[in-house]
Amino acid sequence: MLYMQQEKLDFAYKYPFSKEAKEVVAELGTTSVTQAYLHQGVARLGDIFKTGRVTRERARGIAEVKIGYIMGYVYARMLVSALGDGYSISRFAAAEAEAATEFLALNLDEMVRVGNEMGLGIEREKDDFIVGFEAFVSVPKRDRAMRLINQRLSNGKVRMNVRQLLELVKGSVEKGIGGGLPIDRKKLPKEVTEAAKSLKPQERRVPLSARPGSYAWIEKLLETPIADVRHRSVNLILAPYLVNVKGLDEESAAKVIIDYIERCKTINPNTKINESYIRYQCKYAKNKGMRPLSMAKAKDLLKEVAEFE
């Protein structure tokens, strides 16, 4: 029994977002804010904002250190929720996924186990790893080599090697962490919301060219993913620009936007934009002869995510 408890703690330490970690937290039975863990959460999130990485203290079998690391993650989730901005959440999710990858890369069984906890439904067949089409496309991917067009697809399933599987599991972890945030601010302890005030929210403002009469700012927008206002960017800027300024046919324009939204998901995976919405907006823009927003109006729409030069 003791061995199984230690095994669970070891796994939870590597993957503090896992169901095993949730079980460890539940077994601790803490119902009030623990200042030591709160401080660890502040330090953890501060490191992420400063370096983009999670600082992990090597536990070397010390249970208290492992528990502290797990609880630091729990409090960091609450703290980033208290901040409430999408880009901070996306940086947190990306850094935690990267920290997990350090261990996933060393243990194939754990890679499959974590991937399946994230809903991938991984199957093994000799040296191949197989996931369903829907599971594959649901995971945002940073690596161009992971795009569906470059995969081995048959009978509604995608076959991958170990390196590709690692990238997919990493993406599923990032999506899972980000998708569970923010926690409703009303559910956060007062001590957490107060501590969050010491942390500066992350800002990601895309620099856009603002030359009068130029559409260079839209081309720059298409090159650079954004965390928010993507629905309105699609229907008010991108679809009208691609079909009525650049003259692309509806399907070609839709593919450009679909690719763009996939890259946006690496910044913030939370979006309800789907391919049918994108195709509808391209068709609507074409039928109505819509022009993209003027630069002056775009400045107001994109003011939280872009900075016009």
C-alpha positions as CSV (number, residue, x, y, z in Angstrom):
1,M,0.0,0.0,0.0
2,L,2.8,2.4,0.9
3,Y,4.5,1.6,-2.4
4,M,1.4,2.4,-4.3
5,Q,1.0,5.7,-2.5
6,Q,4.6,6.6,-3.3
7,E,4.1,5.7,-6.9
8,K,1.1,7.9,-7.1
9,L,3.0,10.8,-5.5
10,D,5.9,10.4,-7.9
11,F,3.5,10.4,-10.9
12,A,1.7,13.4,-9.5
13,Y,5.0,15.3,-9.0
14,K,5.9,14.8,-12.7
15,Y,2.4,15.6,-13.9
16,P,0.6,17.9,-11.4
17,F,-2.4,18.3,-13.7
18,S,-3.1,14.6,-13.7
19,K,-6.0,12.8,-12.0
20,E,-3.4,11.2,-9.7
21,A,-2.3,14.7,-8.6
22,K,-5.9,15.6,-7.9
23,E,-6.2,12.4,-5.8
24,V,-3.0,13.4,-3.9
25,V,-4.5,16.9,-3.2
26,A,-7.8,15.4,-2.1
27,E,-5.9,13.1,0.3
28,L,-4.1,16.1,1.9
29,G,-7.5,17.3,3.0
30,T,-6.6,21.0,3.1
31,T,-9.7,23.3,3.3
32,S,-8.0,26.6,4.0
33,V,-5.3,28.6,2.3
34,T,-1.8,27.4,3.3
35,Q,0.6,30.4,3.1
36,A,3.6,28.3,2.2
37,Y,1.9,26.8,-0.8
38,L,0.5,30.2,-1.8
39,H,4.0,31.6,-1.8
40,Q,5.1,28.7,-4.0
41,G,2.3,29.4,-6.4
42,V,3.3,33.1,-6.6
43,A,7.0,32.2,-7.2
44,R,6.0,29.5,-9.8
45,L,3.8,31.9,-11.8
46,G,6.4,34.7,-11.5
47,D,9.1,32.4,-13.0
48,I,6.8,31.5,-15.8
49,F,6.1,35.2,-16.6
50,K,9.8,36.0,-16.4
51,T,11.4,33.0,-18.2
52,G,8.6,31.1,-19.8
53,R,9.5,28.0,-17.8
54,V,8.6,26.3,-14.6
55,T,11.4,26.1,-12.0
56,R,11.4,22.5,-10.6
57,E,13.3,21.7,-7.5
58,R,14.7,18.2,-7.7
59,A,12.8,16.2,-5.1
60,R,15.2,13.2,-4.7
61,G,12.5,11.2,-3.0
62,I,11.5,13.9,-0.4
63,A,7.7,13.7,-0.1
64,E,7.4,17.2,1.3
65,V,9.1,18.7,-1.7
66,K,7.0,16.8,-4.2
67,I,3.8,17.8,-2.3
68,G,4.9,21.4,-2.3
69,Y,5.5,21.3,-6.0
70,I,2.1,19.8,-6.7
71,M,0.4,22.4,-4.4
72,G,2.4,25.2,-6.0
73,Y,0.7,24.2,-9.3
74,V,-2.7,24.2,-7.6
75,Y,-2.2,27.7,-6.3
76,A,-0.6,29.0,-9.5
77,R,-3.9,27.9,-11.3
78,M,-5.9,30.0,-8.9
79,L,-3.5,32.9,-9.1
80,V,-3.6,33.0,-12.9
81,S,-7.3,32.8,-12.8
82,A,-7.4,35.8,-10.5
83,L,-5.4,37.7,-13.1
84,G,-8.1,36.7,-15.6
85,D,-6.4,37.5,-18.9
86,G,-6.1,35.0,-21.7
87,Y,-2.5,35.5,-22.6
88,S,-1.3,34.9,-19.0
89,I,-3.4,31.7,-18.9
90,S,-1.9,30.5,-22.2
91,R,1.7,31.2,-21.0
92,F,1.0,29.2,-17.8
93,A,-0.5,26.3,-19.8
94,A,2.4,26.2,-22.2
95,A,5.0,26.3,-19.5
96,E,3.4,23.6,-17.5
97,A,3.1,21.4,-20.6
98,E,6.8,22.0,-21.4
99,A,7.7,21.0,-17.8
100,A,5.8,17.8,-18.2
101,T,7.4,17.0,-21.5
102,E,10.8,16.7,-19.7
103,F,9.5,13.5,-18.1
104,L,7.2,12.3,-20.9
105,A,10.2,12.1,-23.2
106,L,11.9,9.7,-20.9
107,N,9.0,7.2,-20.4
108,L,6.9,5.9,-23.2
109,D,4.4,4.2,-21.0
110,E,3.8,7.4,-19.1
111,M,3.5,9.3,-22.4
112,V,0.7,7.0,-23.5
113,R,-0.9,7.1,-20.0
114,V,-0.9,10.9,-19.8
115,G,-2.1,11.2,-23.4
116,N,-5.0,8.9,-22.7
117,E,-5.9,10.8,-19.5
118,M,-6.1,13.8,-21.8
119,G,-8.6,12.0,-24.0
120,L,-6.4,11.0,-27.0
121,G,-7.3,7.3,-26.9
122,I,-3.9,6.1,-28.1
123,E,-3.4,2.7,-29.5
124,R,-0.1,0.9,-30.2
125,E,0.7,-1.2,-33.3
126,K,4.3,-2.2,-33.5
127,D,6.3,1.0,-33.8
128,D,3.3,3.1,-34.6
129,F,1.0,5.0,-32.3
130,I,-2.6,5.6,-33.5
131,V,-5.2,8.2,-32.5
132,G,-8.6,9.0,-34.0
133,F,-8.9,11.8,-36.5
134,E,-11.1,13.9,-34.2
135,A,-8.8,13.5,-31.2
136,F,-5.8,14.5,-33.4
137,V,-7.4,17.7,-34.9
138,S,-8.7,18.8,-31.5
139,V,-5.2,19.5,-30.3
140,P,-3.5,22.8,-31.3
141,K,-0.1,22.2,-32.8
142,R,2.9,24.6,-32.8
143,D,5.1,22.4,-35.1
144,R,4.2,22.7,-38.8
145,A,5.2,19.1,-39.3
146,M,2.3,18.1,-37.0
147,R,-0.3,19.6,-39.3
148,L,-2.8,17.1,-40.6
149,I,-1.7,17.4,-44.2
150,N,1.7,15.9,-43.2
151,Q,0.3,12.9,-41.4
152,R,-0.4,9.3,-42.3
153,L,-4.2,9.1,-42.3
154,S,-6.3,6.1,-43.0
155,N,-9.8,4.9,-42.0
156,G,-10.3,7.9,-39.8
157,K,-7.1,7.4,-37.8
158,V,-3.7,9.0,-37.7
159,R,-0.5,7.0,-37.4
160,M,2.5,8.6,-35.7
161,N,6.0,7.8,-34.5
162,V,7.3,8.5,-31.0
163,R,8.4,12.0,-31.7
164,Q,5.1,13.0,-33.2
165,L,3.2,11.4,-30.3
166,L,5.2,13.4,-27.8
167,E,4.3,16.6,-29.6
168,L,0.6,15.6,-29.6
169,V,0.6,14.6,-25.9
170,K,2.3,17.9,-25.1
171,G,-0.3,19.8,-27.0
172,S,-3.1,17.9,-25.3
173,V,-1.7,18.7,-21.9
174,E,-1.5,22.4,-22.8
175,K,-5.0,22.3,-24.1
176,G,-6.3,20.5,-21.0
177,I,-4.7,22.9,-18.6
178,G,-5.8,26.0,-20.5
179,G,-9.3,24.7,-21.1
180,G,-9.9,24.4,-17.4
181,L,-9.1,28.0,-16.8
182,P,-10.0,30.6,-15.6
183,I,-11.5,29.3,-12.4
184,D,-14.6,31.4,-11.5
185,R,-13.2,34.4,-9.5
186,K,-16.1,34.0,-7.0
187,K,-14.7,30.6,-6.1
188,L,-11.2,31.9,-5.3
189,P,-10.1,32.5,-1.7
190,K,-9.6,36.2,-0.8
191,E,-5.9,35.5,0.0
192,V,-5.3,34.3,-3.5
193,T,-6.9,37.3,-5.2
194,E,-4.9,39.6,-2.9
195,A,-1.7,37.7,-3.7
196,A,-2.4,37.9,-7.4
197,K,-2.1,41.7,-7.2
198,S,1.7,41.3,-6.8
199,L,1.9,39.6,-10.2
200,K,1.9,41.6,-13.4
201,P,-0.5,40.2,-16.1
202,Q,1.2,39.3,-19.3
203,E,0.7,41.5,-22.3
204,R,1.1,40.3,-25.9
205,R,0.5,43.2,-28.3
206,V,1.1,42.5,-31.9
207,P,3.0,45.3,-33.7
208,L,1.1,46.2,-36.8
209,S,2.2,48.6,-39.6
210,A,-0.1,51.6,-39.8
211,R,0.9,53.2,-43.1
212,P,-2.1,55.1,-44.4
213,G,-3.8,53.4,-47.3
214,S,-1.8,50.2,-46.8
215,Y,-3.1,46.7,-45.9
216,A,0.3,45.7,-44.5
217,W,-1.2,45.6,-41.0
218,I,-3.6,42.8,-42.0
219,E,-0.8,40.8,-43.5
220,K,1.2,41.3,-40.3
221,L,-1.9,40.2,-38.3
222,L,-2.1,37.0,-40.4
223,E,1.5,36.3,-39.6
224,T,1.1,36.7,-35.8
225,P,-1.4,34.7,-33.7
226,I,-3.5,36.6,-31.2
227,A,-5.2,35.5,-27.9
228,D,-8.5,37.3,-28.2
229,V,-11.1,39.0,-30.5
230,R,-10.7,36.3,-33.1
231,H,-14.3,36.0,-34.0
232,R,-14.6,39.6,-35.0
233,S,-11.2,39.6,-36.6
234,V,-12.4,36.8,-38.9
235,N,-15.7,38.3,-40.0
236,L,-14.7,42.0,-40.0
237,I,-11.1,41.9,-41.2
238,L,-9.7,38.6,-42.5
239,A,-12.6,37.2,-44.6
240,P,-13.4,40.6,-46.3
241,Y,-9.7,41.2,-46.9
242,L,-8.9,37.8,-48.4
243,V,-11.9,37.5,-50.7
244,N,-12.5,41.1,-51.7
245,V,-9.0,42.7,-51.5
246,K,-6.7,39.9,-52.3
247,G,-9.2,38.2,-54.6
248,L,-8.9,34.7,-53.2
249,D,-11.8,32.3,-53.9
250,E,-13.9,31.4,-50.8
251,E,-12.2,28.0,-50.2
252,S,-8.7,29.4,-50.5
253,A,-9.5,32.2,-48.1
254,A,-11.1,29.8,-45.7
255,K,-7.9,27.6,-45.7
256,V,-5.8,30.7,-44.9
257,I,-8.0,31.6,-41.9
258,I,-8.3,28.0,-40.7
259,D,-4.5,27.8,-40.6
260,Y,-4.4,31.2,-38.8
261,I,-6.9,30.1,-36.1
262,E,-4.9,26.9,-35.5
263,R,-1.8,29.0,-34.8
264,C,-3.9,31.3,-32.6
265,K,-4.8,28.2,-30.5
266,T,-1.2,27.8,-29.5
267,I,-1.6,31.2,-27.7
268,N,-5.0,30.6,-26.3
269,P,-6.7,27.2,-27.0
270,N,-10.1,28.4,-26.0
271,T,-12.2,29.3,-29.0
272,K,-15.5,28.3,-30.5
273,I,-14.4,29.3,-34.1
274,N,-14.8,26.2,-36.3
275,E,-14.3,25.6,-40.0
276,S,-18.0,26.0,-40.9
277,Y,-18.1,29.5,-39.3
278,I,-15.0,30.5,-41.2
279,R,-16.4,29.3,-44.5
280,Y,-19.7,31.0,-43.8
281,Q,-17.9,34.3,-43.2
282,C,-15.9,34.0,-46.4
283,K,-19.1,33.3,-48.4
284,Y,-20.9,36.2,-46.6
285,A,-18.1,38.6,-47.3
286,K,-18.0,37.6,-50.9
287,N,-21.8,37.9,-51.4
288,K,-22.0,41.3,-49.7
289,G,-18.8,42.7,-51.2
290,M,-17.6,43.6,-47.7
291,R,-14.4,45.5,-47.3
292,P,-12.2,45.0,-44.2
293,L,-12.5,47.4,-41.3
294,S,-10.6,50.6,-41.7
295,M,-7.4,50.9,-39.8
296,A,-8.9,53.5,-37.4
297,K,-11.7,51.1,-36.4
298,A,-9.3,48.1,-36.3
299,K,-7.2,50.0,-33.8
300,D,-10.1,50.1,-31.4
301,L,-11.1,46.4,-32.0
302,L,-7.6,45.1,-31.6
303,K,-6.4,47.6,-28.9
304,E,-6.0,44.8,-26.3
305,V,-3.9,42.5,-28.5
306,A,-2.2,44.8,-31.1
307,E,-0.1,48.0,-31.2
308,F,-0.2,50.0,-34.4
309,E,3.2,51.5,-35.3
